[in-house]
Amino acid sequence: MSSPVTVWRNHKNLRNYLGKTGKVLVWTKIYIAPEGFEHEAPYFVAIVKLEDGRKMPLQMVECEEKDLIPNRKVTLVVRKLGKVGLDKVIEYGVKAKPL
């Protein structure tokens, strides 16, 4: 987990991604998650090409395997990252959701 200062600095930039759209280039299903994300496994990760041409690896949310096809339109959303303890700062990040 990041320090509170780092979390605050990263949260300031989240608004730059809200409402952006793109399309799925490729995707995969993660069965064995890294530390802190074990509770989310299995989950989907996709390389998303945004309208401005940038490519980003993003976790897919609110979708099933049948929803993930190449060129599927997605929108970027803000969601909580990882599991948070009572004494930790809640960290948010950008994820992708199918349209």
Gaussian input, Z-matrix of N, CA and C with variables (Angstrom, degrees):
# hf/3-21g

backbone

0 1
 N
 C     1     B1
 C     2     B2     1     A1
 N     3     B3     2     A2     1     D1
 C     4     B4     3     A3     2     D2
 C     5     B5     4     A4     3     D3
 N     6     B6     5     A5     4     D4
 C     7     B7     6     A6     5     D5
 C     8     B8     7     A7     6     D6
 N     9     B9     8     A8     7     D7
 C    10    B10     9     A9     8     D8
 C    11    B11    10    A10     9     D9
 N    12    B12    11    A11    10    D10
 C    13    B13    12    A12    11    D11
 C    14    B14    13    A13    12    D12
 N    15    B15    14    A14    13    D13
 C    16    B16    15    A15    14    D14
 C    17    B17    16    A16    15    D15
 N    18    B18    17    A17    16    D16
 C    19    B19    18    A18    17    D17
 C    20    B20    19    A19    18    D18
 N    21    B21    20    A20    19    D19
 C    22    B22    21    A21    20    D20
 C    23    B23    22    A22    21    D21
 N    24    B24    23    A23    22    D22
 C    25    B25    24    A24    23    D23
 C    26    B26    25    A25    24    D24
 N    27    B27    26    A26    25    D25
 C    28    B28    27    A27    26    D26
 C    29    B29    28    A28    27    D27
 N    30    B30    29    A29    28    D28
 C    31    B31    30    A30    29    D29
 C    32    B32    31    A31    30    D30
 N    33    B33    32    A32    31    D31
 C    34    B34    33    A33    32    D32
 C    35    B35    34    A34    33    D33
 N    36    B36    35    A35    34    D34
 C    37    B37    36    A36    35    D35
 C    38    B38    37    A37    36    D36
 N    39    B39    38    A38    37    D37
 C    40    B40    39    A39    38    D38
 C    41    B41    40    A40    39    D39
 N    42    B42    41    A41    40    D40
 C    43    B43    42    A42    41    D41
 C    44    B44    43    A43    42    D42
 N    45    B45    44    A44    43    D43
 C    46    B46    45    A45    44    D44
 C    47    B47    46    A46    45    D45
 N    48    B48    47    A47    46    D46
 C    49    B49    48    A48    47    D47
 C    50    B50    49    A49    48    D48
 N    51    B51    50    A50    49    D49
 C    52    B52    51    A51    50    D50
 C    53    B53    52    A52    51    D51
 N    54    B54    53    A53    52    D52
 C    55    B55    54    A54    53    D53
 C    56    B56    55    A55    54    D54
 N    57    B57    56    A56    55    D55
 C    58    B58    57    A57    56    D56
 C    59    B59    58    A58    57    D57
 N    60    B60    59    A59    58    D58
 C    61    B61    60    A60    59    D59
 C    62    B62    61    A61    60    D60
 N    63    B63    62    A62    61    D61
 C    64    B64    63    A63    62    D62
 C    65    B65    64    A64    63    D63
 N    66    B66    65    A65    64    D64
 C    67    B67    66    A66    65    D65
 C    68    B68    67    A67    66    D66
 N    69    B69    68    A68    67    D67
 C    70    B70    69    A69    68    D68
 C    71    B71    70    A70    69    D69
 N    72    B72    71    A71    70    D70
 C    73    B73    72    A72    71    D71
 C    74    B74    73    A73    72    D72
 N    75    B75    74    A74    73    D73
 C    76    B76    75    A75    74    D74
 C    77    B77    76    A76    75    D75
 N    78    B78    77    A77    76    D76
 C    79    B79    78    A78    77    D77
 C    80    B80    79    A79    78    D78
 N    81    B81    80    A80    79    D79
 C    82    B82    81    A81    80    D80
 C    83    B83    82    A82    81    D81
 N    84    B84    83    A83    82    D82
 C    85    B85    84    A84    83    D83
 C    86    B86    85    A85    84    D84
 N    87    B87    86    A86    85    D85
 C    88    B88    87    A87    86    D86
 C    89    B89    88    A88    87    D87
 N    90    B90    89    A89    88    D88
 C    91    B91    90    A90    89    D89
 C    92    B92    91    A91    90    D90
 N    93    B93    92    A92    91    D91
 C    94    B94    93    A93    92    D92
 C    95    B95    94    A94    93    D93
 N    96    B96    95    A95    94    D94
 C    97    B97    96    A96    95    D95
 C    98    B98    97    A97    96    D96
 N    99    B99    98    A98    97    D97
 C   100   B100    99    A99    98    D98
 C   101   B101   100   A100    99    D99
 N   102   B102   101   A101   100   D100
 C   103   B103   102   A102   101   D101
 C   104   B104   103   A103   102   D102
 N   105   B105   104   A104   103   D103
 C   106   B106   105   A105   104   D104
 C   107   B107   106   A106   105   D105
 N   108   B108   107   A107   106   D106
 C   109   B109   108   A108   107   D107
 C   110   B110   109   A109   108   D108
 N   111   B111   110   A110   109   D109
 C   112   B112   111   A111   110   D110
 C   113   B113   112   A112   111   D111
 N   114   B114   113   A113   112   D112
 C   115   B115   114   A114   113   D113
 C   116   B116   115   A115   114   D114
 N   117   B117   116   A116   115   D115
 C   118   B118   117   A117   116   D116
 C   119   B119   118   A118   117   D117
 N   120   B120   119   A119   118   D118
 C   121   B121   120   A120   119   D119
 C   122   B122   121   A121   120   D120
 N   123   B123   122   A122   121   D121
 C   124   B124   123   A123   122   D122
 C   125   B125   124   A124   123   D123
 N   126   B126   125   A125   124   D124
 C   127   B127   126   A126   125   D125
 C   128   B128   127   A127   126   D126
 N   129   B129   128   A128   127   D127
 C   130   B130   129   A129   128   D128
 C   131   B131   130   A130   129   D129
 N   132   B132   131   A131   130   D130
 C   133   B133   132   A132   131   D131
 C   134   B134   133   A133   132   D132
 N   135   B135   134   A134   133   D133
 C   136   B136   135   A135   134   D134
 C   137   B137   136   A136   135   D135
 N   138   B138   137   A137   136   D136
 C   139   B139   138   A138   137   D137
 C   140   B140   139   A139   138   D138
 N   141   B141   140   A140   139   D139
 C   142   B142   141   A141   140   D140
 C   143   B143   142   A142   141   D141
 N   144   B144   143   A143   142   D142
 C   145   B145   144   A144   143   D143
 C   146   B146   145   A145   144   D144
 N   147   B147   146   A146   145   D145
 C   148   B148   147   A147   146   D146
 C   149   B149   148   A148   147   D147
 N   150   B150   149   A149   148   D148
 C   151   B151   150   A150   149   D149
 C   152   B152   151   A151   150   D150
 N   153   B153   152   A152   151   D151
 C   154   B154   153   A153   152   D152
 C   155   B155   154   A154   153   D153
 N   156   B156   155   A155   154   D154
 C   157   B157   156   A156   155   D155
 C   158   B158   157   A157   156   D156
 N   159   B159   158   A158   157   D157
 C   160   B160   159   A159   158   D158
 C   161   B161   160   A160   159   D159
 N   162   B162   161   A161   160   D160
 C   163   B163   162   A162   161   D161
 C   164   B164   163   A163   162   D162
 N   165   B165   164   A164   163   D163
 C   166   B166   165   A165   164   D164
 C   167   B167   166   A166   165   D165
 N   168   B168   167   A167   166   D166
 C   169   B169   168   A168   167   D167
 C   170   B170   169   A169   168   D168
 N   171   B171   170   A170   169   D169
 C   172   B172   171   A171   170   D170
 C   173   B173   172   A172   171   D171
 N   174   B174   173   A173   172   D172
 C   175   B175   174   A174   173   D173
 C   176   B176   175   A175   174   D174
 N   177   B177   176   A176   175   D175
 C   178   B178   177   A177   176   D176
 C   179   B179   178   A178   177   D177
 N   180   B180   179   A179   178   D178
 C   181   B181   180   A180   179   D179
 C   182   B182   181   A181   180   D180
 N   183   B183   182   A182   181   D181
 C   184   B184   183   A183   182   D182
 C   185   B185   184   A184   183   D183
 N   186   B186   185   A185   184   D184
 C   187   B187   186   A186   185   D185
 C   188   B188   187   A187   186   D186
 N   189   B189   188   A188   187   D187
 C   190   B190   189   A189   188   D188
 C   191   B191   190   A190   189   D189
 N   192   B192   191   A191   190   D190
 C   193   B193   192   A192   191   D191
 C   194   B194   193   A193   192   D192
 N   195   B195   194   A194   193   D193
 C   196   B196   195   A195   194   D194
 C   197   B197   196   A196   195   D195
 N   198   B198   197   A197   196   D196
 C   199   B199   198   A198   197   D197
 C   200   B200   199   A199   198   D198
 N   201   B201   200   A200   199   D199
 C   202   B202   201   A201   200   D200
 C   203   B203   202   A202   201   D201
 N   204   B204   203   A203   202   D202
 C   205   B205   204   A204   203   D203
 C   206   B206   205   A205   204   D204
 N   207   B207   206   A206   205   D205
 C   208   B208   207   A207   206   D206
 C   209   B209   208   A208   207   D207
 N   210   B210   209   A209   208   D208
 C   211   B211   210   A210   209   D209
 C   212   B212   211   A211   210   D210
 N   213   B213   212   A212   211   D211
 C   214   B214   213   A213   212   D212
 C   215   B215   214   A214   213   D213
 N   216   B216   215   A215   214   D214
 C   217   B217   216   A216   215   D215
 C   218   B218   217   A217   216   D216
 N   219   B219   218   A218   217   D217
 C   220   B220   219   A219   218   D218
 C   221   B221   220   A220   219   D219
 N   222   B222   221   A221   220   D220
 C   223   B223   222   A222   221   D221
 C   224   B224   223   A223   222   D222
 N   225   B225   224   A224   223   D223
 C   226   B226   225   A225   224   D224
 C   227   B227   226   A226   225   D225
 N   228   B228   227   A227   226   D226
 C   229   B229   228   A228   227   D227
 C   230   B230   229   A229   228   D228
 N   231   B231   230   A230   229   D229
 C   232   B232   231   A231   230   D230
 C   233   B233   232   A232   231   D231
 N   234   B234   233   A233   232   D232
 C   235   B235   234   A234   233   D233
 C   236   B236   235   A235   234   D234
 N   237   B237   236   A236   235   D235
 C   238   B238   237   A237   236   D236
 C   239   B239   238   A238   237   D237
 N   240   B240   239   A239   238   D238
 C   241   B241   240   A240   239   D239
 C   242   B242   241   A241   240   D240
 N   243   B243   242   A242   241   D241
 C   244   B244   243   A243   242   D242
 C   245   B245   244   A244   243   D243
 N   246   B246   245   A245   244   D244
 C   247   B247   246   A246   245   D245
 C   248   B248   247   A247   246   D246
 N   249   B249   248   A248   247   D247
 C   250   B250   249   A249   248   D248
 C   251   B251   250   A250   249   D249
 N   252   B252   251   A251   250   D250
 C   253   B253   252   A252   251   D251
 C   254   B254   253   A253   252   D252
 N   255   B255   254   A254   253   D253
 C   256   B256   255   A255   254   D254
 C   257   B257   256   A256   255   D255
 N   258   B258   257   A257   256   D256
 C   259   B259   258   A258   257   D257
 C   260   B260   259   A259   258   D258
 N   261   B261   260   A260   259   D259
 C   262   B262   261   A261   260   D260
 C   263   B263   262   A262   261   D261
 N   264   B264   263   A263   262   D262
 C   265   B265   264   A264   263   D263
 C   266   B266   265   A265   264   D264
 N   267   B267   266   A266   265   D265
 C   268   B268   267   A267   266   D266
 C   269   B269   268   A268   267   D267
 N   270   B270   269   A269   268   D268
 C   271   B271   270   A270   269   D269
 C   272   B272   271   A271   270   D270
 N   273   B273   272   A272   271   D271
 C   274   B274   273   A273   272   D272
 C   275   B275   274   A274   273   D273
 N   276   B276   275   A275   274   D274
 C   277   B277   276   A276   275   D275
 C   278   B278   277   A277   276   D276
 N   279   B279   278   A278   277   D277
 C   280   B280   279   A279   278   D278
 C   281   B281   280   A280   279   D279
 N   282   B282   281   A281   280   D280
 C   283   B283   282   A282   281   D281
 C   284   B284   283   A283   282   D282
 N   285   B285   284   A284   283   D283
 C   286   B286   285   A285   284   D284
 C   287   B287   286   A286   285   D285
 N   288   B288   287   A287   286   D286
 C   289   B289   288   A288   287   D287
 C   290   B290   289   A289   288   D288
 N   291   B291   290   A290   289   D289
 C   292   B292   291   A291   290   D290
 C   293   B293   292   A292   291   D291
 N   294   B294   293   A293   292   D292
 C   295   B295   294   A294   293   D293
 C   296   B296   295   A295   294   D294

   B1=1.4510
   B2=1.5261
   B3=1.2916
   B4=1.4572
   B5=1.5218
   B6=1.3251
   B7=1.4607
   B8=1.5330
   B9=1.3339
   B10=1.4660
   B11=1.5285
   B12=1.3110
   B13=1.4697
   B14=1.5300
   B15=1.3283
   B16=1.4613
   B17=1.5218
   B18=1.3226
   B19=1.4682
   B20=1.5207
   B21=1.3137
   B22=1.4620
   B23=1.5262
   B24=1.3221
   B25=1.4658
   B26=1.5227
   B27=1.3297
   B28=1.4635
   B29=1.5247
   B30=1.3154
   B31=1.4574
   B32=1.5213
   B33=1.3265
   B34=1.4619
   B35=1.5265
   B36=1.3355
   B37=1.4629
   B38=1.5260
   B39=1.3094
   B40=1.4659
   B41=1.5244
   B42=1.3167
   B43=1.4648
   B44=1.5224
   B45=1.3376
   B46=1.4576
   B47=1.5225
   B48=1.3335
   B49=1.4608
   B50=1.5305
   B51=1.3152
   B52=1.4625
   B53=1.5238
   B54=1.3202
   B55=1.4537
   B56=1.5164
   B57=1.3105
   B58=1.4608
   B59=1.5244
   B60=1.3164
   B61=1.4513
   B62=1.5152
   B63=1.3091
   B64=1.4527
   B65=1.5125
   B66=1.3337
   B67=1.4596
   B68=1.5164
   B69=1.3278
   B70=1.4615
   B71=1.5283
   B72=1.3271
   B73=1.4614
   B74=1.5254
   B75=1.3324
   B76=1.4614
   B77=1.5252
   B78=1.3318
   B79=1.4629
   B80=1.5109
   B81=1.3411
   B82=1.4593
   B83=1.5232
   B84=1.3179
   B85=1.4690
   B86=1.5219
   B87=1.3139
   B88=1.4603
   B89=1.5270
   B90=1.3309
   B91=1.4673
   B92=1.5254
   B93=1.3325
   B94=1.4641
   B95=1.5193
   B96=1.3201
   B97=1.4584
   B98=1.5210
   B99=1.3380
   B100=1.4639
   B101=1.5255
   B102=1.3061
   B103=1.4628
   B104=1.5238
   B105=1.3084
   B106=1.4503
   B107=1.5211
   B108=1.3270
   B109=1.4586
   B110=1.5258
   B111=1.3202
   B112=1.4605
   B113=1.5198
   B114=1.3147
   B115=1.4634
   B116=1.5299
   B117=1.3410
   B118=1.4625
   B119=1.5235
   B120=1.3245
   B121=1.4718
   B122=1.5169
   B123=1.3117
   B124=1.4604
   B125=1.5352
   B126=1.3321
   B127=1.4608
   B128=1.5257
   B129=1.3220
   B130=1.4588
   B131=1.5221
   B132=1.3305
   B133=1.4609
   B134=1.5244
   B135=1.3220
   B136=1.4624
   B137=1.5272
   B138=1.3221
   B139=1.4611
   B140=1.5226
   B141=1.3212
   B142=1.4617
   B143=1.5242
   B144=1.3309
   B145=1.4650
   B146=1.5164
   B147=1.3435
   B148=1.4546
   B149=1.5256
   B150=1.3214
   B151=1.4642
   B152=1.5199
   B153=1.3389
   B154=1.4653
   B155=1.5314
   B156=1.3432
   B157=1.4556
   B158=1.5176
   B159=1.3354
   B160=1.4660
   B161=1.5132
   B162=1.3295
   B163=1.4571
   B164=1.5202
   B165=1.3381
   B166=1.4624
   B167=1.5218
   B168=1.3422
   B169=1.4670
   B170=1.5290
   B171=1.3213
   B172=1.4581
   B173=1.5259
   B174=1.3194
   B175=1.4567
   B176=1.5195
   B177=1.3272
   B178=1.4606
   B179=1.5264
   B180=1.3248
   B181=1.4584
   B182=1.5185
   B183=1.3273
   B184=1.4590
   B185=1.5280
   B186=1.3419
   B187=1.4579
   B188=1.5252
   B189=1.3110
   B190=1.4563
   B191=1.5213
   B192=1.3147
   B193=1.4595
   B194=1.5248
   B195=1.3123
   B196=1.4715
   B197=1.5311
   B198=1.3494
   B199=1.4687
   B200=1.5199
   B201=1.3234
   B202=1.4625
   B203=1.5241
   B204=1.2991
   B205=1.4567
   B206=1.5237
   B207=1.3311
   B208=1.4643
   B209=1.5287
   B210=1.3143
   B211=1.4717
   B212=1.5260
   B213=1.3238
   B214=1.4677
   B215=1.5142
   B216=1.3284
   B217=1.4643
   B218=1.5236
   B219=1.3163
   B220=1.4600
   B221=1.5196
   B222=1.3151
   B223=1.4546
   B224=1.5230
   B225=1.3126
   B226=1.4562
   B227=1.5203
   B228=1.3195
   B229=1.4595
   B230=1.5248
   B231=1.3196
   B232=1.4617
   B233=1.5244
   B234=1.3301
   B235=1.4567
   B236=1.5274
   B237=1.3219
   B238=1.4645
   B239=1.5230
   B240=1.3356
   B241=1.4609
   B242=1.5139
   B243=1.3199
   B244=1.4606
   B245=1.5149
   B246=1.3242
   B247=1.4623
   B248=1.5195
   B249=1.3194
   B250=1.4604
   B251=1.5164
   B252=1.3381
   B253=1.4521
   B254=1.5183
   B255=1.3133
   B256=1.4591
   B257=1.5269
   B258=1.3166
   B259=1.4594
   B260=1.5252
   B261=1.3162
   B262=1.4668
   B263=1.5263
   B264=1.3182
   B265=1.4622
   B266=1.5265
   B267=1.3280
   B268=1.4618
   B269=1.5198
   B270=1.3299
   B271=1.4571
   B272=1.5300
   B273=1.3327
   B274=1.4524
   B275=1.5140
   B276=1.3318
   B277=1.4559
   B278=1.5138
   B279=1.3093
   B280=1.4539
   B281=1.5282
   B282=1.3271
   B283=1.4594
   B284=1.5279
   B285=1.3206
   B286=1.4709
   B287=1.5220
   B288=1.3311
   B289=1.4583
   B290=1.5352
   B291=1.3360
   B292=1.4722
   B293=1.5303
   B294=1.3133
   B295=1.4704
   B296=1.5161
   A1=108.03
   A2=116.34
   A3=122.73
   A4=111.17
   A5=114.82
   A6=119.79
   A7=108.81
   A8=117.83
   A9=120.33
   A10=113.48
   A11=117.44
   A12=120.91
   A13=110.41
   A14=116.95
   A15=120.87
   A16=110.64
   A17=116.88
   A18=120.97
   A19=109.80
   A20=117.50
   A21=121.60
   A22=110.94
   A23=117.23
   A24=120.46
   A25=111.56
   A26=117.19
   A27=120.70
   A28=111.62
   A29=117.88
   A30=121.29
   A31=111.71
   A32=117.73
   A33=120.82
   A34=111.67
   A35=117.46
   A36=121.55
   A37=113.44
   A38=118.93
   A39=121.58
   A40=112.08
   A41=117.73
   A42=120.45
   A43=112.59
   A44=117.11
   A45=120.68
   A46=112.42
   A47=117.50
   A48=121.45
   A49=113.61
   A50=118.16
   A51=121.01
   A52=111.43
   A53=115.42
   A54=120.70
   A55=115.33
   A56=118.29
   A57=120.10
   A58=108.81
   A59=115.44
   A60=120.76
   A61=110.04
   A62=114.84
   A63=120.93
   A64=109.48
   A65=115.82
   A66=119.83
   A67=109.84
   A68=115.41
   A69=122.80
   A70=108.57
   A71=116.75
   A72=120.56
   A73=109.71
   A74=116.86
   A75=123.42
   A76=107.82
   A77=115.97
   A78=119.62
   A79=109.76
   A80=114.87
   A81=121.33
   A82=108.83
   A83=114.81
   A84=121.33
   A85=107.76
   A86=117.16
   A87=123.71
   A88=108.62
   A89=116.05
   A90=120.98
   A91=111.92
   A92=117.02
   A93=121.53
   A94=107.23
   A95=115.48
   A96=121.83
   A97=111.82
   A98=117.37
   A99=120.38
   A100=110.99
   A101=115.41
   A102=121.85
   A103=110.88
   A104=115.77
   A105=121.66
   A106=113.59
   A107=117.08
   A108=121.62
   A109=112.21
   A110=117.33
   A111=121.56
   A112=112.01
   A113=117.20
   A114=121.39
   A115=112.80
   A116=118.13
   A117=121.41
   A118=112.92
   A119=118.10
   A120=121.26
   A121=110.46
   A122=119.24
   A123=126.44
   A124=111.24
   A125=115.83
   A126=121.23
   A127=109.23
   A128=115.47
   A129=121.28
   A130=110.92
   A131=115.43
   A132=122.38
   A133=107.13
   A134=116.13
   A135=120.16
   A136=110.40
   A137=115.43
   A138=121.16
   A139=104.65
   A140=115.88
   A141=121.92
   A142=108.62
   A143=115.33
   A144=120.77
   A145=107.25
   A146=115.93
   A147=121.10
   A148=110.25
   A149=116.44
   A150=121.34
   A151=112.84
   A152=116.66
   A153=119.71
   A154=112.83
   A155=117.40
   A156=121.70
   A157=115.23
   A158=117.76
   A159=119.98
   A160=110.26
   A161=116.15
   A162=122.19
   A163=108.63
   A164=116.02
   A165=121.28
   A166=109.90
   A167=117.44
   A168=119.59
   A169=108.24
   A170=117.41
   A171=121.40
   A172=110.88
   A173=115.02
   A174=119.43
   A175=107.87
   A176=115.48
   A177=121.37
   A178=108.43
   A179=116.86
   A180=121.74
   A181=109.64
   A182=115.65
   A183=122.80
   A184=112.01
   A185=115.51
   A186=119.63
   A187=110.13
   A188=113.97
   A189=121.94
   A190=107.51
   A191=115.68
   A192=120.26
   A193=111.80
   A194=117.95
   A195=121.05
   A196=112.41
   A197=117.44
   A198=121.44
   A199=112.76
   A200=117.38
   A201=121.21
   A202=111.01
   A203=114.46
   A204=121.25
   A205=108.05
   A206=118.01
   A207=119.43
   A208=110.98
   A209=115.24
   A210=124.65
   A211=113.79
   A212=117.92
   A213=121.59
   A214=108.54
   A215=117.40
   A216=121.14
   A217=110.10
   A218=115.33
   A219=122.04
   A220=109.35
   A221=115.33
   A222=121.54
   A223=107.83
   A224=117.36
   A225=121.30
   A226=109.80
   A227=115.76
   A228=122.95
   A229=109.14
   A230=116.15
   A231=121.86
   A232=108.03
   A233=115.51
   A234=121.70
   A235=109.78
   A236=115.46
   A237=121.95
   A238=109.31
   A239=116.33
   A240=122.19
   A241=109.78
   A242=116.44
   A243=120.85
   A244=114.21
   A245=113.61
   A246=121.94
   A247=107.66
   A248=117.13
   A249=121.64
   A250=110.16
   A251=115.58
   A252=120.63
   A253=110.63
   A254=116.67
   A255=121.00
   A256=112.94
   A257=117.08
   A258=120.41
   A259=112.51
   A260=118.57
   A261=122.54
   A262=111.19
   A263=115.21
   A264=122.18
   A265=108.01
   A266=117.53
   A267=120.83
   A268=107.97
   A269=115.45
   A270=120.77
   A271=109.56
   A272=115.76
   A273=121.96
   A274=109.92
   A275=115.25
   A276=120.53
   A277=111.19
   A278=116.25
   A279=123.20
   A280=109.86
   A281=115.91
   A282=122.90
   A283=107.30
   A284=117.03
   A285=120.99
   A286=109.85
   A287=114.83
   A288=122.17
   A289=108.29
   A290=118.15
   A291=120.14
   A292=111.90
   A293=115.64
   A294=121.03
   A295=110.45
   D1=142.41
   D2=-178.93
   D3=-78.70
   D4=163.91
   D5=177.00
   D6=-72.04
   D7=157.13
   D8=179.15
   D9=-57.01
   D10=-35.54
   D11=179.81
   D12=-66.42
   D13=-44.49
   D14=178.86
   D15=-63.56
   D16=-42.34
   D17=178.53
   D18=-59.80
   D19=-46.87
   D20=-179.38
   D21=-60.43
   D22=-43.78
   D23=179.57
   D24=-63.24
   D25=-40.50
   D26=179.62
   D27=-69.82
   D28=-36.26
   D29=-179.10
   D30=-64.32
   D31=-30.45
   D32=179.28
   D33=-61.43
   D34=-27.97
   D35=-176.37
   D36=-89.95
   D37=-8.73
   D38=-176.57
   D39=-61.04
   D40=-35.40
   D41=-177.48
   D42=-61.87
   D43=-23.01
   D44=179.55
   D45=-67.81
   D46=-19.53
   D47=-177.37
   D48=-101.30
   D49=-16.63
   D50=-175.84
   D51=-61.93
   D52=133.05
   D53=176.73
   D54=82.97
   D55=-6.44
   D56=178.48
   D57=-72.57
   D58=148.79
   D59=178.67
   D60=-123.41
   D61=163.35
   D62=179.42
   D63=-166.29
   D64=-163.52
   D65=178.72
   D66=-139.15
   D67=151.06
   D68=-179.83
   D69=-74.86
   D70=127.34
   D71=173.94
   D72=-92.20
   D73=-55.35
   D74=176.85
   D75=-144.17
   D76=161.17
   D77=178.98
   D78=-147.56
   D79=163.94
   D80=175.86
   D81=-147.91
   D82=162.01
   D83=178.29
   D84=-108.29
   D85=125.64
   D86=-179.86
   D87=-94.53
   D88=119.06
   D89=179.30
   D90=-97.96
   D91=-35.49
   D92=-179.73
   D93=-113.87
   D94=104.59
   D95=-173.71
   D96=-86.59
   D97=155.82
   D98=175.72
   D99=-69.97
   D100=167.43
   D101=-178.75
   D102=-55.10
   D103=133.60
   D104=-179.28
   D105=95.53
   D106=-14.78
   D107=-178.63
   D108=-120.34
   D109=9.74
   D110=-177.51
   D111=-56.81
   D112=-34.73
   D113=-177.51
   D114=-69.37
   D115=-15.70
   D116=-178.98
   D117=-92.79
   D118=-16.63
   D119=-175.78
   D120=-68.71
   D121=143.55
   D122=-7.10
   D123=-78.69
   D124=150.01
   D125=177.67
   D126=-145.20
   D127=166.28
   D128=-176.05
   D129=-105.19
   D130=142.41
   D131=174.54
   D132=-128.83
   D133=137.54
   D134=-178.45
   D135=-132.69
   D136=152.12
   D137=167.87
   D138=-89.78
   D139=118.95
   D140=-176.79
   D141=-111.72
   D142=130.12
   D143=175.30
   D144=-97.41
   D145=115.87
   D146=-179.11
   D147=-76.88
   D148=165.63
   D149=-179.14
   D150=-59.73
   D151=-29.58
   D152=-179.98
   D153=-83.29
   D154=3.16
   D155=175.85
   D156=97.79
   D157=-13.68
   D158=178.77
   D159=-70.18
   D160=147.30
   D161=176.28
   D162=-112.91
   D163=133.80
   D164=-177.48
   D165=-134.20
   D166=136.21
   D167=170.39
   D168=-82.03
   D169=122.73
   D170=-175.58
   D171=-136.22
   D172=145.14
   D173=172.71
   D174=-73.75
   D175=138.19
   D176=177.35
   D177=-91.65
   D178=135.77
   D179=179.64
   D180=-124.98
   D181=158.33
   D182=177.48
   D183=53.49
   D184=46.50
   D185=179.58
   D186=-146.74
   D187=163.52
   D188=174.82
   D189=-118.84
   D190=168.51
   D191=-177.27
   D192=-58.37
   D193=-35.32
   D194=179.95
   D195=-67.15
   D196=-20.28
   D197=179.25
   D198=-79.09
   D199=-15.79
   D200=-173.71
   D201=-94.79
   D202=99.70
   D203=176.37
   D204=-130.59
   D205=151.12
   D206=177.61
   D207=-56.65
   D208=143.36
   D209=-179.67
   D210=70.20
   D211=11.64
   D212=175.66
   D213=-67.67
   D214=129.10
   D215=179.11
   D216=-72.68
   D217=139.00
   D218=178.30
   D219=-133.80
   D220=160.38
   D221=173.01
   D222=-122.93
   D223=150.50
   D224=-179.60
   D225=-89.09
   D226=136.25
   D227=-179.12
   D228=-132.36
   D229=162.85
   D230=177.77
   D231=-103.86
   D232=129.61
   D233=179.47
   D234=-140.11
   D235=161.10
   D236=178.37
   D237=-68.02
   D238=141.14
   D239=177.69
   D240=-103.31
   D241=130.04
   D242=173.36
   D243=65.97
   D244=-175.15
   D245=179.57
   D246=-98.94
   D247=139.35
   D248=-174.29
   D249=-116.52
   D250=130.43
   D251=175.42
   D252=-82.44
   D253=171.43
   D254=-178.41
   D255=-64.55
   D256=-27.57
   D257=-176.98
   D258=-102.11
   D259=17.03
   D260=-176.23
   D261=-112.09
   D262=163.20
   D263=175.60
   D264=-87.11
   D265=136.16
   D266=177.78
   D267=-76.10
   D268=123.86
   D269=-177.88
   D270=-107.06
   D271=133.23
   D272=179.64
   D273=-113.90
   D274=155.43
   D275=179.27
   D276=-152.26
   D277=177.32
   D278=-178.12
   D279=-90.48
   D280=134.23
   D281=175.26
   D282=-135.13
   D283=169.83
   D284=-178.17
   D285=-113.87
   D286=145.30
   D287=-179.49
   D288=-131.72
   D289=130.33
   D290=179.74
   D291=-62.19
   D292=146.57
   D293=176.07
   D294=-93.40

